[in-house]
Amino acid sequence: MAIEDEIKQVKFRNEYHKLLINIVYTGHWLNEMTMEMLRPFDITTQQYNVLRILRGQYPKPVTIKLVRERMIDKMSDASRLIERLRLKGYVQREICHDNRRSVDVVITKTGLELLTRLDDKIAGLEEQLHTLPVDKVTEINTFLDRIRE
């Protein structure tokens, strides 16, 4: 559906303004879809992001600082998210051997199993993007990267 119909706005200042609104709206829409998918598993999108970061580094433990640097939502409190994941049994925290003031984090087997179950769900969400040809997807990715330069 066109952004004009979605937000009931018929006029924009220009195409750049429309693009800005469209990107923000679509980002929120995708976030809502992801939250709905994660709700039955009792984790947030930020917690899911942390688990994916940890799976990417597994079996190597990582610092909370590294997790924070790689998070999509830079405003999230990584320490708090990791503690909640620890209480659910999805991650372990240990004092870093090299720097006793630092904490290492590693995903647990339970956390890996959860992500395996979620992989199929995410694939279903990703399927919605398959209405676009792969060359257009590559082009959109390039344009979005350029916006952030």
N, C-alpha and C positions, 0 to 999 in steps of 0.2 A: 504494500500500500504506500502511496506517495506520502511524504512527510507532511505536505499540506493537509491531507485528509486525516492523518494520525493526530495532529495537534490542532486541527481546525483553524489554520492560518493560511490565508490566500495570498498574502503579499510579504515578500522579504525585501530588505534594503537592496540586496544584490545576490548574485549566485554564491559569493563567498560567505555571506551571512547565512544563506540557506544551507550550505555545506557544513558550516560550524554547528548549526542547530541539528542537522541530520546526523552528524557524527556523534554528538553528545546524546541525542535521543536513542540512536542505535546501540551505543555503548551501554546505556542504562537498560535497554530492552534485553540485550544479551546477558547482562549481569542478573536481571530478574529471572531469566530462564535458567541460568546456572544455579541461582539460589533455590529455585523450586526443585531442581534436580537433586541438590545436596540436602535439602531439608529432611528427607526420611533417614539420612545417615547421621543427622545431628552434628553437622559441621558447617562452618561458614565458608564463603568463597575465599576469605583470607587464610583460613586454616587449610583449605584445600591447596592453595598456592604454596604454603609452607611445606606441606607434605610432598608436593611435586618437586620442589627444590631439593628436599632431603633425599627423595628417591633418585634424583639425578646425580647426587653425590655418593650414594650408597655403594659400598659399605663404609666409605670414608666419613668419619665424623666431621662436622663443620661448626664454625662459631656462629653465634647469634648475629654477629656483625655481617658475616657473609650472607646469611638468610635475609637480613634487612636490606642489603644492597641489591639483592636479586628479586625482591618482591615487586609485584605489579603495583600494588597499592602502597606507595611510599609513606602514607600517613598512618599505617597500621603499627601497633605496638608489638613488635616481633617477640619480645620477652613474654608478654602476657599470652599471646597466641600459642607459643611453644609450651607454656605452663599448662594451658587448657588441654592441649594435645597430649601432654605427659599424663595428666590426670585420666584421660580416656584410654591410655595405654598405647598410643600411636607413636610416641617418641620417647627417647631416653636422654637425660641430661647427665653429663659427667664433668668434673673439673678437668680442665685442659692440663695435660702433663707438662707442656712447654711453658705455659703461663697460668699460674694458679689463680690469677684474677679473672681469667676467661673461662667460659663454659662451652664445652663441645656438645653438639646435639646430633643424634643419629635416629633414623626412622627404625621402628621395630618391625618384627614380622607381621604383627597385627596391622600396623600402618600400611605396610606393603600390600597385604591382602585387601584392605579397604580400597586402596588405589586401583588394584586389579579389578575389583567389582565396579568401581566408578568409571574405569576406562570405557566400558561398553556404553554407559550412560552419556559420557562426553562425546563418544563417536556418534550417537544419535543426535545430539545437539549440533555437532559439526556437520552432520548430513544436510541440515538446512542450508548450509552455504554451498552445497553441491549444485544448486540451481544456477550457479555462475560457472562459466567455462574457466579452466585452470589458467589460461593466459590472462584473463581479466582479473583473476584472484592475484596472480603475480603482480600485475599492474597496480592494483589497489594497494597491495602491501608496499610496493615501491613508493607510491604517492603518500601513504601514511608515514612511512619512514622519512620522507622529505619534509613533511609538515613539522616533524620534531627536530629537524636539523637546526 
